[in-house]
Amino acid sequence: MKLERILRTVDHVRVSGPVNREITGIAYDSRQVQQGSIFIALPGERRDGRNFIGDAINRGAAAIVSEPEDIKTADVAHVEVKHARIAFAEIASAFHNDPSGKLQMVGVTGTNGKTTIAFIVKDILRADNRTPGMLGTVRYEIGSRVIPASRTTPEASDLHGMLAEMVAVGCKSAVIEVSSHSLIQHRVWGVAFDVGVFTNLTPEHLDYHKTMEDYFAAKCILFRELGYRNSEAVGVVNIDDPWGRKLLHLPGIEVGMISYGCDQGAEVRAERVRIGKGGSRFYLRTPWGEVNDIWLGLMGRYNISNALAAVAACGTLGIKPGLMADVIGKCQPAPGRLEEIITGKGFRVFVDYAHTADAMENVLSTLRDAGLNRILLVFGCGGNRDKTKRTAMGSVAARLADYSIITTDNPRKEDPMQIIAQIKEGFQGRNNFEIVADRADAIGRAIDAAKEGDVVLIAGKGHEGFQEFADTVTPFDDRQVVRKALGL
């Protein structure tokens, strides 16, 4: 595609150099530049892309996009923009021929529940012959291709590239998990969402956002921009959550909003809820019709909320409640989301991604409500991330688990024992825990300690297949370690 055609959609300050060049690709890392690429010089906290413009030119860049910078070369076009990340998203969409405009798009944001909601939405869309793709924390699905996810929400060029692949293989819809980081960094700027979903907000990523108000403001970007491409777009909001209630009435949101939850004021709501050991039953009330008795085979009250979110999102797209109820009745847990490993030994083992105090409380409460015997918990906290949640997670574990084994998660560049010490503070003098720093040994210790009727919960990493120490990433999958400890 010619540079001059791409620039028609980009809000730029000025352009110098040749604009009739053929653009062969987009790169935001100078090492990925090939002959004919556009290089986007993104500003960053640790590295500024403008420092790598020379390297990009030497590697064959046909054009440079940056915030104001003095570049003198006759052979390379220079596009000056006010905001490099917004321009990046606009260029990526244009280069790939606006793929989001050719798909029914559902975006899901919030602290907890995004992955489960995305999987349920995908299953409903598929059942209604809308051939969905999916981009999220666990994996990217593009037609029959399944790719392990490198991050929850890809960078703009990768995101639009994968949406274009979805269009090429015949997808008619897509569901995307939208992280707060991606919203702040404008990775989904200009994506033509038809539906935006807000799940909930609990303390997380406060190392990045600093305050809950700032974290909430980041999530609100999805809804403030929702009507930018599609005036008929709809926001779907959980009003069982206080931040959801705030979002529902927030000034400056210019699209229609629909609420969901168990609250009597919710437009999509569950009534007559009956919680069982293996799932729940409830009466579903929606603006599009009612279903008298739905079975949801996902354990926990929080999964009722996740199912309602999916119903509200797909209902706004015209899918009938009866079909949605049929799909929900057959739902399986998303990978690493209260995923059970069958032991054959009289006790149960679950692996879950819970890595916040709220998520851990939800999962432990669910297991407690299931009427099981002792709960043996294995968990840690990630390094170089929000430190404020460590003691809070320890407090939840002390209160709701019968016995905890504190271990490593992904310590990254932090001292693992320092992280563990901060978790230990949450136990406030209780002695219903031990410390086993090696995660594989900790899992083995819990398996060995389990007796008939007990449940072992391995929390924090869920679907992840690695463990990260300083500058080393090693293969590590909780599910495989559990199976090995069980002799399976």
C-alpha positions in Angstrom: 0.0 0.0 0.0 1.3 3.5 -0.9 2.2 5.7 2.0 0.1 8.6 0.7 -3.0 6.4 0.9 -2.2 5.3 4.5 -1.8 8.9 5.5 -5.3 9.8 4.5 -6.6 8.3 7.7 -3.8 9.6 10.0 -4.0 12.9 11.9 -0.5 14.2 11.2 1.2 17.6 11.7 3.3 17.6 8.6 5.1 15.2 6.2 8.5 15.6 4.5 10.1 13.4 2.0 8.6 11.0 -0.7 5.1 9.8 0.1 4.6 7.7 -3.1 6.7 4.9 -1.6 5.2 1.4 -1.4 4.9 0.3 2.3 5.6 -3.3 3.0 5.0 -3.5 6.7 4.8 -1.8 10.1 7.5 -2.0 12.8 7.7 -0.5 16.3 11.0 -2.2 17.1 13.8 -1.1 14.8 15.2 -4.6 14.8 12.1 -5.8 13.0 12.4 -3.2 10.2 12.6 -4.6 6.7 13.0 -2.9 3.3 9.9 -0.7 2.8 8.7 -0.7 6.4 7.1 2.2 8.3 8.9 2.6 11.6 6.8 4.0 14.4 9.0 5.7 17.0 7.0 5.1 20.2 7.9 7.0 23.3 8.3 4.7 26.3 9.0 4.7 30.1 12.4 3.0 29.6 13.2 3.5 25.9 12.3 6.2 23.5 11.8 4.9 19.9 13.2 8.2 18.5 16.6 7.0 19.7 16.4 4.1 17.2 15.3 6.1 14.1 18.8 6.0 12.6 18.9 2.2 13.0 15.5 1.9 11.3 16.7 4.0 8.4 19.8 1.9 8.1 17.7 -1.3 7.9 15.6 0.0 5.0 12.7 1.9 6.5 10.7 3.8 3.9 9.0 6.1 6.4 9.4 7.3 9.9 6.5 8.3 12.1 7.3 10.2 15.3 6.3 13.0 17.5 8.2 16.1 16.6 11.8 15.2 15.8 14.4 16.8 13.5 15.2 14.2 10.8 17.2 15.2 7.7 17.2 12.7 4.9 15.9 13.0 1.3 15.3 9.3 0.9 12.9 8.6 3.8 9.6 10.1 4.4 9.1 11.6 7.9 5.5 11.9 9.3 5.3 14.1 12.3 2.3 13.4 14.6 1.0 14.8 17.8 0.5 11.4 19.4 2.6 8.5 18.1 0.5 5.7 19.6 -2.7 7.0 18.2 -1.1 7.4 14.8 0.3 3.9 15.2 -3.2 2.5 15.6 -4.6 4.5 12.7 -1.8 3.4 10.4 -2.2 -0.2 11.5 -5.9 -0.2 10.7 -5.4 1.5 7.3 -2.5 -0.8 6.3 -4.7 -3.8 6.9 -7.7 -2.3 5.2 -9.8 -1.6 8.3 -10.5 -5.2 9.3 -12.4 -4.4 12.5 -15.0 -2.6 10.3 -15.7 -5.9 8.6 -16.3 -7.9 11.8 -18.8 -7.8 14.6 -16.5 -6.7 17.4 -16.9 -7.4 21.2 -14.4 -5.9 23.6 -14.3 -7.1 27.2 -12.5 -5.1 30.0 -12.4 -5.2 33.8 -10.2 -6.7 36.5 -11.6 -10.3 36.7 -13.7 -12.4 34.4 -12.5 -11.2 31.0 -11.2 -14.6 29.8 -14.2 -16.6 30.9 -16.6 -14.0 29.3 -14.6 -14.0 26.1 -14.8 -17.8 25.8 -18.5 -17.9 26.5 -19.1 -15.0 24.0 -17.0 -16.9 21.4 -19.1 -20.1 22.0 -22.4 -18.2 21.6 -21.2 -16.5 18.4 -20.1 -19.8 17.0 -23.4 -21.4 17.8 -25.2 -18.6 15.9 -23.0 -19.2 12.9 -21.1 -15.9 13.3 -17.6 -17.6 12.9 -15.7 -15.8 15.7 -12.1 -15.2 16.2 -10.7 -14.4 19.7 -7.7 -12.4 21.1 -7.1 -12.8 24.8 -5.0 -13.7 27.8 -4.9 -17.4 27.1 -4.6 -17.6 23.3 -5.4 -16.0 20.0 -7.8 -17.9 17.8 -7.8 -17.1 14.0 -10.1 -19.5 12.2 -8.6 -22.9 12.9 -5.3 -21.4 14.0 -4.6 -21.3 17.7 -1.6 -19.2 18.9 -0.4 -18.9 22.5 -1.0 -15.3 23.6 2.1 -13.2 24.3 0.0 -10.5 26.0 -3.7 -10.0 26.8 -4.2 -7.2 24.1 -1.6 -7.2 21.3 0.1 -4.0 20.0 -1.9 -2.2 17.3 -0.1 -3.6 14.3 -0.3 -7.1 15.6 -3.9 -6.7 16.6 -5.0 -5.3 13.2 -2.9 -7.9 11.4 -4.6 -10.7 13.2 -8.1 -9.2 12.6 -7.2 -9.0 8.9 -6.2 -12.7 9.0 -9.6 -13.4 10.6 -11.4 -11.6 7.8 -9.3 -13.5 5.2 -10.2 -16.9 6.7 -13.9 -16.1 6.8 -14.5 -15.0 10.4 -17.6 -12.8 10.8 -17.0 -11.7 14.4 -14.3 -11.3 17.0 -14.0 -11.0 20.8 -11.1 -9.2 22.3 -10.0 -8.9 26.0 -9.0 -5.3 26.4 -6.5 -4.6 29.2 -6.2 -1.3 31.0 -2.6 -1.0 29.8 -3.8 -1.3 26.2 -6.4 1.4 26.7 -3.9 3.8 28.2 -1.5 3.0 25.3 -4.2 3.4 22.6 -3.7 -0.1 21.2 -7.4 -0.4 20.4 -7.9 3.2 19.3 -10.3 3.3 16.3 -11.3 -0.4 16.6 -14.9 -0.6 15.4 -16.4 -2.2 18.5 -20.1 -3.1 18.4 -20.2 -4.0 22.1 -18.0 -3.1 25.1 -18.3 -5.1 28.3 -17.2 -4.0 31.8 -16.9 -6.8 34.3 -15.7 -5.3 37.6 -12.9 -3.4 39.2 -10.7 -4.5 42.1 -7.2 -3.6 43.2 -4.7 -4.6 40.5 -2.0 -3.0 38.4 -1.7 -0.1 41.0 2.1 -0.1 40.3 1.1 1.3 36.9 -2.1 3.2 37.5 -1.2 4.4 41.1 -4.8 4.9 42.3 -8.2 3.0 41.8 -9.6 6.2 40.3 -6.8 6.2 37.6 -7.4 2.5 37.0 -11.1 3.1 36.6 -10.4 6.1 34.2 -8.3 3.7 32.1 -11.1 1.2 31.8 -13.6 4.0 30.9 -11.6 4.8 27.8 -13.2 1.9 26.0 -16.6 3.3 26.7 -15.8 6.9 25.9 -14.4 5.8 22.5 -17.1 3.2 21.9 -19.2 5.3 19.5 -16.2 6.7 17.7 -16.6 4.3 14.8 -20.1 2.9 15.4 -22.9 5.1 16.7 -25.0 2.0 17.3 -22.5 0.5 19.7 -23.6 -0.6 23.1 -21.9 -0.7 26.5 -22.6 -3.7 28.8 -22.0 -3.0 32.5 -22.1 -5.1 35.7 -24.1 -3.1 38.2 -23.4 -5.6 41.0 -20.0 -3.9 41.1 -19.8 -0.4 42.5 -17.5 0.8 39.8 -19.9 -0.6 37.2 -22.8 1.5 38.7 -20.5 4.5 38.5 -19.7 3.8 34.9 -23.4 3.3 34.0 -24.1 7.0 34.9 -20.8 8.5 34.0 -21.1 11.8 32.0 -19.5 11.8 28.5 -20.5 8.3 27.5 -22.4 8.8 24.3 -23.6 5.2 23.5 -26.5 3.2 24.8 -25.8 1.2 28.0 -27.3 -2.0 29.2 -26.8 -3.4 32.7 -26.4 -6.9 33.9 -26.2 -8.6 37.3 -28.3 -10.1 40.1 -29.4 -6.7 41.2 -33.1 -6.2 40.7 -32.4 -3.1 38.6 -30.3 -5.0 36.1 -31.8 -5.4 32.6 -30.1 -8.7 32.1 -30.3 -10.6 35.4 -30.3 -13.9 37.2 -33.2 -14.7 39.5 -34.0 -17.7 41.7 -30.3 -18.7 41.8 -29.5 -22.1 43.2 -25.9 -22.9 43.8 -24.8 -26.6 43.5 -21.5 -28.4 43.9 -20.9 -28.6 40.1 -22.6 -25.3 39.0 -25.8 -23.4 39.3 -29.3 -23.0 38.1 -31.2 -19.7 37.6 -34.0 -17.9 35.9 -32.8 -15.6 33.2 -34.6 -12.3 32.5 -33.5 -10.2 29.5 -35.0 -7.4 27.3 -35.2 -10.0 24.5 -37.0 -12.7 26.4 -36.8 -15.0 29.4 -35.5 -18.5 30.1 -37.1 -20.3 33.0 -34.3 -22.6 34.0 -30.7 -22.3 32.9 -28.0 -24.7 34.0 -24.4 -23.3 34.2 -21.8 -25.9 34.7 -19.1 -23.4 35.8 -18.7 -23.3 39.6 -19.2 -20.1 41.6 -21.4 -17.1 41.8 -18.9 -15.0 40.0 -19.4 -17.3 36.9 -23.1 -16.4 37.0 -22.0 -12.8 36.5 -19.6 -13.9 33.7 -22.5 -15.8 32.0 -24.8 -12.8 32.3 -22.2 -10.5 30.7 -21.9 -12.8 27.7 -25.7 -13.0 27.4 -26.0 -9.2 27.6 -23.2 -8.7 25.0 -24.6 -11.3 22.5 -28.2 -10.2 23.1 -27.4 -6.7 21.9 -26.1 -8.4 18.7 -29.5 -10.0 18.1 -28.9 -13.6 19.4 -31.9 -15.3 20.9 -32.0 -16.1 24.7 -32.9 -19.7 24.1 -29.8 -20.4 22.0 -27.6 -18.6 24.5 -29.1 -20.7 27.3 -28.2 -23.9 25.4 -24.6 -22.8 24.9 -24.2 -21.7 28.6 -25.5 -25.1 29.7 -22.6 -26.8 27.9 -19.8 -24.4 28.9 -16.5 -25.8 30.0 -14.0 -23.8 32.1 -11.6 -21.7 30.2 -8.0 -23.0 30.4 -6.6 -22.4 33.9 -9.9 -21.0 35.2 -10.9 -23.3 38.1 -9.7 -26.1 35.8 -10.0 -29.5 37.5 -7.3 -32.1 37.2 -8.9 -35.5 37.8 -6.9 -37.4 40.4 -8.7 -40.7 41.0 -7.5 -40.5 44.6 -10.5 -39.3 46.5 -9.5 -35.6 46.6 -9.9 -32.9 44.0 -7.3 -30.6 42.5 -8.0 -27.3 40.7 -5.7 -24.9 38.9 -6.8 -21.3 38.7 -5.4 -17.9 37.5 -6.6 -16.0 40.6 -3.8 -13.5 41.3 -5.7 -10.8 43.1 -7.2 -10.8 46.5 -10.7 -10.4 45.1 -10.3 -13.3 42.6 -8.8 -15.5 45.3 -11.7 -14.8 47.6 -14.2 -15.7 44.9 -12.5 -19.0 44.1 -11.9 -20.0 47.7 -15.5 -19.1 48.6 -16.8 -21.1 45.7 -14.8 -24.2 46.9 -16.0 -23.6 50.5 -19.7 -23.4 49.3 -19.2 -26.7 47.4 -19.1 -28.4 50.8 -15.7 -29.9 50.4 -13.5 -30.9 53.4 -10.1 -29.1 53.9 -8.9 -26.5 51.3 -5.2 -26.7 50.8 -3.9 -23.7 48.9 -0.7 -23.2 47.0 0.0 -19.6 45.8 2.5 -16.8 45.4 2.7 -13.3 44.0 4.4 -11.9 40.9 7.5 -9.7 41.2 7.9 -6.3 39.6 4.1 -5.8 39.8 1.6 -4.3 42.2 3.1 -4.9 45.7 0.0 -3.7 47.6 -2.0 -6.9 46.8 0.5 -9.3 48.4 -0.5 -8.8 52.1 -4.2 -8.7 51.0 -3.9 -12.0 49.3 -2.2 -13.5 52.4 -5.1 -12.2 54.5 -7.7 -13.9 52.2 -5.7 -17.1 52.2 -5.4 -17.1 56.0 -9.2 -16.6 56.4 -10.6 -18.9 53.7 -8.1 -21.7 53.2 -7.5 -24.4 55.9 -3.8 -24.5 55.1 -1.7 -22.5 52.7 1.7 -23.2 51.1 3.3 -19.9 50.1 5.6 -20.2 47.2 7.0 -18.4 44.1 4.8 -17.2 41.2 6.9 -15.2 38.6 9.3 -13.4 40.9 11.0 -11.7 37.9 13.7 -9.3 39.1 12.6 -9.3 42.8 13.9 -11.4 45.6 11.4 -14.3 45.9 11.8 -14.5 49.7 11.0 -10.8 50.0 7.8 -11.3 48.1 6.9 -14.3 50.3 7.6 -12.2 53.4 5.1 -9.6 52.3 2.5 -12.3 51.6 3.2 -13.8 55.1 2.3 -10.4 56.7 -1.3 -11.0 55.7 -1.5 -14.1 58.0 -1.2 -11.7 61.0 0.2 -14.3 63.4 -1.8 -17.3 62.3 0.2 -20.4 61.7 -2.0 -22.2 59.1 0.7 -22.0 56.5 4.2 -23.0 55.5 6.8 -21.7 53.1 8.1 -23.8 50.2 9.9 -21.5 47.8 10.2 -24.0 44.9 6.8 -24.0 43.2 7.1 -27.6 42.0 8.0 -28.8 45.5 5.1 -26.7 47.0 2.6 -28.4 44.6 4.0 -31.8 45.5 3.8 -31.0 49.2 0.1 -30.1 48.8 -0.7 -33.3 46.8 1.1 -35.4 49.4 -0.8 -33.8 52.2 -4.3 -34.1 50.6 -6.7 -36.7 52.1 -10.0 -38.0 50.9 -12.6 -35.3 50.6 -10.0 -32.5 50.5 -9.4 -30.0 47.7 -6.1 -28.6 46.5 -6.1 -25.2 44.8 -3.0 -24.2 42.8 -3.6 -20.4 42.3 -1.9 -17.6 40.5 -0.6 -18.9 37.2 -3.5 -20.8 35.6 -2.9 -21.4 32.0 0.7 -20.0 31.9 3.3 -22.4 30.7 6.4 -20.7 32.1 8.0 -19.2 35.3 10.0 -16.1 35.1 13.1 -15.4 37.3 15.2 -12.3 36.8 16.3 -12.6 33.1 15.4 -16.3 32.8 12.1 -17.8 31.7 11.8 -21.5 32.2 9.0 -23.9 31.1 6.5 -24.4 34.0 2.8 -25.5 33.7 1.0 -26.0 37.0 -1.3 -28.6 35.4 1.6 -30.7 34.2 3.4 -30.4 37.6 0.2 -31.6 39.3 -0.1 -34.6 37.0 3.5 -35.5 37.6 3.0 -35.3 41.3 -0.1 -37.5 41.0 1.8 -40.0 38.9 -0.5 -39.5 36.0 
